[in-house]
Every structure is written in C-alpha cells, then in structure tokens.
Amino acid sequence: MFFLSVIVVLLFLMPLIVQLLLPFGYDSFRIWDSVSRAFINSDKPFYSNINISRVEVGDLAHGTEFEVNRSVTWFTDSRGFRTQESIDDFYDVVILGDSTIAGAGLSQEDMLYSVISNKTGLRVYSMGQVGINRFLSDSRFVLNPPKVLVFGVLERNMNNIDVLNKSVIVRSKYFFPIKERLVDLLDRSLKLNFIRKKISPSISSDNLAVNNSTRMVFYDVSLTQQLTNSFVVTQLVDEISSYNDLLADRNITLIFLPVPNKETVYYDDLPQNFKNRYSKSNFTSHISFLTNNAGVKTVDLLPIYNKEKSQSFLYQLDDTHWNRDGVLIAADEVIKLMNVSDINHSVFKKPIVSDLVFELLVYEAFFLLFVLAFLLRIFDRK
C-alpha cells in the first residue's frame, strides 16, 4: 500500500519534477510559449525573473523549410513583464500594448522599449501583453506617473483593446516573491508544454501562404480581421480618445502607435489566391488620421513602412511581428513626438514604504508557515 501511494504521488508530481529538472525553453520552439502564464489567472503576462538565451524560430513556419533560426535573449522583471527595472522603480516613459510591444520573435535589445531607451537615455518600462486598465491599477504609476505613455497595438488586434475602466482598483506595488515563484512553477506544470508544443504547431498551416521568391510567410487571419465597419471604427477612435483624456488629467502624454499587419505592408507580395480573396488594407492610416484629428498624438507607420520596405525587410520572414528594422523606424517616429529634453528633468516623489514592507514580511512568513504545515500534514498521514 505504501509503495502504491508513493507511485501515485510520483505520477502526480511528475510534471512538477520535469519542470524543475529541465530548463526553460526545452519544451517549445520559441521562448514565448514556455514563459507565458497560461492557466493561473494573473495580472502579469510572463513568469517573473526569467533570463534565457537560446535559438528559436517564428510563430508561422515551425517545422517547415521556411523557418528561420534566430538567437534571442529574454529576461523579465519581478512583476512578469519583459522589461528592465530601474533601481528606484521610477520611469519617464511606459510602453503598453500587445505581443508587438512584448517583443514576440525579438531579442530583448531589439524591443521598442530598449531601442527608445538607448536612443534617448530615458528610463523606459515595457508592459507588453496588458491593457490600459492594468497600467491604471499599478500604484507605481499613480504616485509617480510617467511623462509619456506609448500605446502600441497590431492592426489585427485593434478590435480587442481594453474598454477604459475609470474605477479601476489600484494595487500595491509589492509582489510576494516566494508566492510568485511557487505559483509560476505550478502554472508551468499545468501547461504540460513538453507534450502540447511538440505535437501542436503554433498556427494551422491552412491559414498560411508563402511567397517563394522572398520566402516570406503570411497569415490569412490578419486579412480576415480587417476593420471596415464604420461604427466599430468610430467606437475605437472614441476609446482611444477616452484614454487620452484620462491620461491628460494626470499630466501624461499619450502617443498612439497602430502597427500595420505584415500582410498590409507586403500586400503586393501575397500569393494571387490571397489577393483574389482579400482587398488591400489602409486601416492604420485611416485610424491614425481620425485619432490625430481627435487630438491624440499618433504615429502613422504605414506610409513610412511602404517607403522603406524596398530597402530592407521590416517584418520577420517566418513570424507575424516586426523585426529590428521595423522597430528602429517606429522608435524614431515615437521619439519625434516626445519632448525628450523636458522629460529628462522629471522629478519623482519618494514613496512611503515602511507599512507596506512590514505587510510584505508578515505575508511571506504566514505563507511559508502554511506551506510547511501542509507538507507536514501530508507526510504525517503516511
């Protein structure tokens, strides 16, 4: 009976043991899938304090002759964002948005926040894979708001941006490290990536097309999700305007960065059967015109990308996201809308932390005692 109990426990703990023994990234063709929070609800997109360097491929052509190997470095901060924390946790600029802002397919140094920081010397914090309400709930940015918030979103994700919640609850700036590590480990075990990602491609091949001349891979869902409904477009402009108004009340300048789909920029390179089914999109330029007219500082990347695309590829060949060259162009355009000299003289308030630090220590102590008591109870039963 004892041995049977041991076997059952080992089988139950096997996913956890595998995750403890093997390094991050062994279970997937790209780091993104290995480090993303998947099963346990959280306001952080990735596991905390990750630092990985490895070779990976893009999200479109894994396991095919069109995949492109690239060396990437990934690191996350204590809150699970793919960014670099400053020593004092004060920031001049925060960049918010989807997987484009989170640097899917890019090495850390090629991400938008890294490039803008290196070009300007400003303290830039990246909050990729979360929306405006997560930013508003972060107490760090209530006491010490950044001078600029850049909101970047890929064209195909425009219809999924957060509806502004003006009554969002502000959360403590402190995370509980031990609890976060244990929860991250449990989430890794539940994902079972070592099985799932080896048998399931990232995107169905039925949705893909390849230009054999350039070897660029395209994703037809980006074409099927074009926003053409005028009512939806009006709603989107109103939502971005509401972001702008709320942030202006807090003395934060909003810069809106709609990023065109790869299929929009390289429409002429699409296979003919795709062009027969889908029209060429001008959506990001249209929305940029409307938001600019509504008083929102907006970067219209599409005409710039159309001009520069003959000089170099601006998107990864085997991925839906931009590459370093595309990021460099976007960074330059965003910087043009900033008043860098004024931002460099930002003054931040020192937070009062004594009570919160005490709360943190007490919480950690009780959590450790609970885990210890739980383990002792299990072993006593045996």
C-alpha positions in Angstrom: 0.0 0.0 0.0 2.9 2.3 0.9 4.6 1.7 -2.4 1.3 2.3 -4.3 0.9 5.6 -2.5 4.5 6.5 -3.5 3.9 5.7 -7.1 0.6 7.7 -7.2 2.4 10.7 -5.6 5.3 10.5 -8.1 2.9 10.3 -11.0 1.0 13.3 -9.7 4.3 15.2 -9.2 5.9 14.1 -12.5 5.1 17.3 -14.4 6.4 19.4 -11.5 9.6 17.3 -11.3 10.1 17.6 -15.1 9.8 21.4 -14.9 12.2 21.5 -12.0 14.9 19.4 -13.7 14.7 20.8 -17.2 15.5 24.4 -18.2 13.0 26.9 -19.6 12.5 26.7 -23.3 13.2 22.9 -23.7 9.5 22.3 -24.4 8.8 24.7 -27.2 10.2 26.1 -30.5 10.1 29.6 -29.0 10.6 31.1 -25.6 7.3 32.9 -25.6 5.2 29.7 -25.1 7.5 28.4 -22.3 7.4 31.6 -20.2 3.8 32.8 -20.7 1.3 32.4 -17.8 -1.4 30.1 -19.1 -3.6 28.5 -16.5 -3.5 30.5 -13.3 -5.1 33.9 -13.6 -2.7 36.8 -13.0 -2.2 40.4 -14.0 1.3 39.5 -15.2 1.8 38.1 -18.7 5.0 36.1 -18.1 6.9 34.3 -15.3 9.0 36.5 -13.1 12.7 36.9 -13.1 13.4 34.9 -16.2 16.7 35.1 -18.0 17.1 32.9 -21.1 19.3 32.9 -24.2 18.6 30.4 -27.0 17.9 29.8 -30.7 14.3 29.9 -31.7 12.0 30.3 -34.8 9.0 32.4 -35.6 5.3 31.6 -35.0 4.4 30.8 -38.6 6.7 28.3 -40.1 7.9 26.0 -37.2 9.0 22.6 -38.6 9.0 23.7 -42.2 11.7 24.6 -44.7 10.7 28.3 -44.2 11.5 28.5 -40.5 14.4 30.9 -39.7 16.7 30.3 -36.7 17.5 33.4 -34.6 19.4 33.9 -31.4 17.3 35.7 -28.8 17.7 36.8 -25.2 14.7 37.0 -22.9 14.5 38.5 -19.4 11.6 39.5 -17.3 11.3 41.6 -14.1 9.8 40.7 -10.7 6.3 41.6 -12.0 6.5 39.3 -15.0 7.0 42.0 -17.7 9.6 41.6 -20.4 11.5 44.8 -19.4 14.4 46.2 -17.5 13.6 47.5 -14.0 15.3 50.7 -12.8 17.0 50.8 -9.5 14.5 53.2 -8.0 11.5 51.9 -10.0 10.8 55.3 -11.5 10.2 55.7 -15.2 9.9 58.5 -17.7 8.1 56.5 -20.4 5.8 53.5 -20.2 5.1 51.4 -23.3 1.8 49.5 -23.3 0.4 47.1 -25.8 0.1 43.6 -27.3 2.6 41.0 -28.4 4.3 43.5 -30.7 5.2 45.6 -27.6 6.2 42.4 -25.7 8.7 41.7 -28.4 7.4 38.4 -29.9 10.2 37.0 -32.0 12.7 39.6 -31.0 15.7 39.6 -28.7 15.5 41.9 -25.7 17.8 44.5 -27.1 15.7 44.9 -30.2 12.4 45.6 -28.4 10.8 49.0 -28.7 11.5 50.0 -25.1 15.2 49.1 -25.4 15.7 51.0 -28.6 13.9 54.1 -27.3 15.8 54.0 -24.1 19.2 53.6 -25.8 18.4 56.4 -28.3 17.2 58.9 -25.6 18.7 57.9 -22.3 15.2 57.9 -20.8 14.0 55.3 -18.3 11.5 53.3 -20.3 9.3 50.5 -18.9 7.6 48.0 -21.2 4.2 46.5 -20.3 3.6 44.2 -23.3 0.6 41.9 -23.3 -1.6 44.0 -21.0 -4.1 46.9 -21.5 -4.7 50.3 -20.1 -6.5 49.1 -17.0 -3.5 47.2 -15.8 -1.4 50.3 -16.2 -4.0 52.4 -14.2 -4.1 49.8 -11.4 -0.3 49.9 -10.8 0.3 52.1 -7.8 3.9 52.9 -9.0 2.3 55.0 -11.8 -0.3 56.6 -9.5 2.3 58.2 -7.2 4.9 58.8 -9.9 3.2 58.8 -13.3 5.4 58.7 -16.4 5.6 61.7 -18.6 4.6 59.7 -21.7 2.6 56.5 -22.3 3.0 54.9 -25.7 0.2 52.6 -26.6 1.1 50.2 -29.4 -1.2 47.6 -31.0 -1.0 45.5 -34.1 -3.7 46.1 -36.7 -5.4 42.7 -36.3 -5.7 43.3 -32.6 -7.3 46.7 -32.7 -10.8 45.3 -32.1 -9.7 43.8 -28.7 -8.3 46.8 -26.8 -9.4 47.4 -23.2 -12.6 49.4 -22.6 -11.4 52.1 -20.1 -12.4 51.4 -16.5 -12.2 54.7 -14.7 -12.9 53.0 -11.4 -10.1 50.5 -11.6 -8.7 49.4 -8.2 -5.1 50.5 -7.5 -2.9 47.5 -6.4 0.0 47.5 -4.1 3.4 48.0 -5.8 4.8 45.0 -3.9 4.8 41.4 -5.1 5.4 38.5 -2.8 8.5 36.7 -4.3 8.2 33.3 -2.7 4.5 33.0 -3.5 5.1 34.2 -7.1 7.8 31.6 -7.7 5.6 28.8 -6.4 2.6 29.9 -8.5 4.8 30.2 -11.6 6.1 26.7 -11.0 2.6 25.3 -10.6 1.5 27.1 -13.8 4.4 25.6 -15.7 3.5 22.2 -14.5 -0.2 22.6 -15.5 0.8 23.7 -19.0 2.5 20.4 -19.9 4.3 22.2 -22.7 6.7 19.3 -23.1 3.7 17.4 -24.6 1.5 20.0 -26.0 4.0 22.1 -28.0 5.7 19.1 -29.6 2.5 17.8 -31.2 0.7 21.1 -31.9 2.0 23.8 -34.3 1.6 27.4 -33.2 -0.7 28.3 -36.2 -2.6 26.0 -38.6 -0.9 25.6 -42.0 -4.4 26.1 -43.6 -4.1 29.7 -42.7 -0.6 30.3 -44.2 0.8 31.2 -47.5 4.3 31.6 -48.7 6.0 33.9 -51.3 8.5 31.5 -52.8 10.6 34.4 -54.1 11.2 36.2 -50.8 10.4 33.2 -48.6 8.1 35.4 -46.6 5.3 33.5 -44.8 1.9 35.2 -44.5 -1.1 34.6 -42.1 -4.6 35.0 -43.6 -6.3 35.7 -40.3 -4.6 39.1 -40.4 -6.5 39.7 -43.6 -9.9 38.3 -42.4 -9.9 40.6 -39.4 -9.7 43.9 -41.3 -11.8 46.5 -39.6 -14.1 48.1 -42.2 -17.3 48.7 -40.2 -17.6 52.5 -39.7 -19.4 52.1 -36.3 -16.6 49.9 -35.0 -14.0 52.4 -36.2 -15.9 55.2 -34.5 -16.0 53.3 -31.3 -12.3 52.6 -31.5 -11.5 56.3 -32.0 -13.7 57.2 -29.1 -12.0 54.7 -26.9 -8.5 55.9 -27.7 -9.7 59.5 -27.1 -11.0 58.5 -23.7 -7.5 57.1 -22.9 -6.1 60.4 -24.0 -8.4 62.5 -21.9 -7.9 60.5 -18.7 -4.1 60.4 -19.1 -4.1 64.2 -19.8 -5.8 64.8 -16.4 -2.8 63.0 -14.9 -0.3 65.0 -16.9 0.6 62.0 -19.0 1.1 62.4 -22.8 -0.4 59.6 -24.8 1.3 58.5 -28.1 -0.8 56.1 -30.1 1.1 53.6 -32.2 -1.1 51.5 -34.5 1.2 48.9 -36.2 0.1 47.7 -39.6 -0.1 43.9 -40.3 2.7 42.3 -42.2 0.1 41.4 -44.8 -0.8 45.1 -45.2 2.7 46.3 -45.8 3.6 43.4 -48.1 0.2 43.0 -49.8 1.9 43.1 -53.3 3.9 40.0 -52.3 0.9 37.9 -51.3 0.1 34.9 -53.5 -2.5 35.7 -56.0 -5.1 33.4 -54.4 -4.9 35.6 -51.3 -5.2 38.8 -53.2 -8.3 37.4 -55.0 -10.0 36.9 -51.6 -8.8 40.0 -49.7 -8.5 43.7 -50.5 -5.6 45.9 -49.6 -5.9 47.5 -46.1 -5.4 51.1 -45.4 -6.8 50.9 -41.9 -3.9 52.0 -39.8 -3.5 55.2 -41.8 -7.3 55.8 -41.6 -7.4 55.3 -37.9 -4.2 57.5 -37.5 -6.0 60.3 -39.4 -9.0 60.1 -37.2 -7.2 59.9 -33.8 -4.9 62.8 -34.8 -8.0 64.9 -35.6 -9.3 63.9 -32.2 -6.3 65.4 -30.6 -4.3 62.2 -29.9 -0.7 62.2 -30.8 -0.5 59.3 -33.3 2.3 57.7 -35.4 1.2 56.7 -38.9 3.6 53.9 -39.7 2.0 52.6 -42.9 3.3 55.3 -45.4 6.7 55.2 -43.8 6.9 51.4 -44.0 5.6 51.5 -47.6 8.5 53.8 -48.4 11.2 51.9 -46.5 10.2 48.3 -47.3 12.2 48.2 -50.6 15.4 48.9 -48.6 15.0 46.0 -46.1 12.5 43.6 -44.7 10.6 45.2 -41.8 8.9 42.1 -40.5 10.3 38.7 -39.7 10.1 36.3 -42.6 8.6 33.4 -40.5 6.7 35.4 -37.9 3.7 37.8 -37.8 5.6 40.5 -36.0 8.1 43.3 -36.9 11.9 42.8 -36.9 14.6 45.1 -35.6 14.5 47.4 -38.7 10.8 47.8 -38.3 11.3 48.7 -34.6 14.0 51.2 -35.4 11.7 53.1 -37.7 8.8 53.1 -35.2 11.2 54.2 -32.3 12.4 57.2 -34.4 8.8 58.3 -35.1 7.7 57.9 -31.5 10.7 59.9 -30.3 9.8 62.8 -32.7 6.5 63.2 -30.7 8.3 63.3 -27.3 9.8 66.4 -25.7 12.9 64.5 -24.6 14.7 67.5 -23.0 11.8 68.2 -20.7 11.3 64.5 -19.8 14.9 64.2 -18.8 14.3 66.7 -16.0 11.4 64.7 -14.5 11.2 64.8 -10.7 9.7 61.8 -8.8 8.2 61.6 -5.4 9.7 59.1 -2.9 7.0 56.6 -1.8 6.3 55.9 1.8 7.1 52.2 2.1 7.5 51.2 5.8 4.0 49.9 6.3 3.9 48.0 3.0 7.3 46.4 3.7 6.1 45.2 7.1 3.0 43.9 5.3 5.2 42.1 2.8 7.3 40.4 5.5 4.3 39.3 7.5 2.5 37.9 4.4 5.6 35.9 3.4 6.1 34.5 6.9 2.5 33.3 7.1 2.6 31.8 3.6 5.8 29.8 4.4 4.2 28.5 7.6 1.1 27.5 5.7 3.2 25.5 3.1 5.3 23.9 5.8 2.2 22.8 7.8 0.6 21.4 4.6 3.7 19.3 3.8 4.0 18.1 7.4 0.3 17.0 7.3 0.9 15.0 4.1 3.9 13.2 5.5 2.2 12.5 8.9 -0.6 10.7 7.0 2.0 8.3 5.5 
